[in-house]
Amino acid sequence: MDLEVINLDHEILIEVRDRDNVMMTEPIGHARIKLAFFAVPGGRAEWIELFYQGYPAGRIHFKSEFHPQVIAQMPIMPQPVPII
């Protein structure tokens, strides 16, 4: 998935579910991770611990890519001086 990240403090919720929903309709496990975790030039390849109802439920291998873009800033214009 591609995301345009504006605020690195936001979190991404990763949920793993039973493929056929045979076991349950709830996720098998989940993790919440701040987007700043992924903001590493060149990306990351990490094992992420999943939890189910507060207990460890396994790990997933998660690979991400990060492509920072330069944001052009508008020049700051001086305030007009009032003529008296």
C-alpha positions as CSV (number, residue, x, y, z in Angstrom):
1,M,0.0,0.0,0.0
2,D,1.2,3.5,-0.7
3,L,0.7,6.2,2.0
4,E,1.4,9.9,1.9
5,V,2.7,10.6,5.4
6,I,2.0,14.0,6.8
7,N,2.3,13.3,10.5
8,L,4.9,10.8,11.7
9,D,3.1,10.6,15.1
10,H,0.1,8.8,13.5
11,E,-0.1,5.1,14.0
12,I,-0.8,2.3,11.6
13,L,-2.9,-0.7,12.7
14,I,-1.8,-4.1,11.4
15,E,-4.3,-6.9,11.8
16,V,-3.9,-10.5,10.8
17,R,-7.1,-12.5,10.3
18,D,-7.9,-16.1,9.6
19,R,-8.0,-16.4,5.8
20,D,-11.4,-18.1,5.6
21,N,-12.8,-16.6,8.9
22,V,-13.3,-20.2,10.1
23,M,-11.7,-19.6,13.5
24,M,-13.3,-16.3,14.4
25,T,-14.3,-12.9,13.0
26,E,-11.8,-11.1,15.3
27,P,-8.2,-10.7,14.3
28,I,-5.8,-13.4,15.1
29,G,-3.4,-10.7,16.2
30,H,-2.7,-7.0,15.8
31,A,0.0,-4.4,16.3
32,R,-0.1,-0.6,16.4
33,I,3.1,1.1,15.2
34,K,3.9,4.8,14.8
35,L,4.7,5.8,11.2
36,A,8.0,7.3,12.4
37,F,9.1,3.7,12.9
38,F,9.0,3.2,9.1
39,A,10.5,6.6,8.2
40,V,14.1,5.3,7.6
41,P,15.8,6.0,4.3
42,G,16.0,2.8,2.4
43,G,13.1,1.3,4.3
44,R,13.0,-1.4,7.0
45,A,12.6,-5.1,7.2
46,E,11.5,-6.1,10.7
47,W,9.8,-8.8,12.6
48,I,6.8,-7.3,14.4
49,E,5.2,-8.9,17.4
50,L,1.4,-9.3,17.2
51,F,-0.9,-9.4,20.2
52,Y,-4.3,-10.9,20.8
53,Q,-6.2,-9.7,23.9
54,G,-3.0,-8.4,25.4
55,Y,-1.0,-11.7,24.9
56,P,1.7,-12.3,22.3
57,A,0.2,-14.1,19.3
58,G,3.2,-14.5,17.0
59,R,5.3,-12.4,14.7
60,I,5.0,-11.2,11.1
61,H,7.8,-10.1,8.8
62,F,7.1,-6.6,7.6
63,K,9.0,-4.8,4.9
64,S,8.6,-1.2,4.1
65,E,10.1,1.4,1.8
66,F,10.4,5.1,2.6
67,H,10.8,7.7,-0.1
68,P,11.2,11.2,1.5
69,Q,10.3,14.0,-0.8
70,V,11.6,17.5,-0.5
71,I,8.8,19.9,0.3
72,A,9.2,23.3,-1.3
73,Q,8.5,26.1,1.1
74,M,7.1,29.4,0.0
75,P,9.5,32.3,0.7
76,I,8.5,34.5,3.7
77,M,7.5,37.9,2.4
78,P,8.2,40.9,4.6
79,Q,5.1,42.6,6.1
80,P,4.1,45.8,4.3
81,V,5.1,49.0,6.2
82,P,2.1,51.3,6.6
83,I,2.6,54.8,5.2
84,I,1.6,57.5,7.6
